[in-house]
Amino acid sequence: MHAAGLLPNAAHDKITMRHIGPRAEAETVELTGDEIRAIREKARLSQAVFAHHLKLTVGHVSKLERGSERAKGPTLVLLDVIRRKGIEAIL
């Protein structure tokens, strides 16, 4: 498309890390069990429905809420999105 003149030079150039500049470090969010429970209750969901939307087991949600396990990785990211934007953001 570039050779045919359909794509301008600016759109053709790759965006690389040197174009973006120094990356801003993502904030590390840590949620307590009480905060996770509050997120779920604010969404007015049972543990089973909440687990279904997060693709987790009910037992894992229970452990997160009790604080016997900590949310990490994709689960933590989803919980943070729900905390900031509401459950509708992932539905």
PyMOL commands that set and color helices and strands:
alter all, ss='L'
color gray80, all
select helices_A, chain A and resi 9-12+17-20+33-42+47-54+58-66+73-85+87-89
alter helices_A, ss='H'
color red, helices_A
deselect
rebuild
show_as cartoon
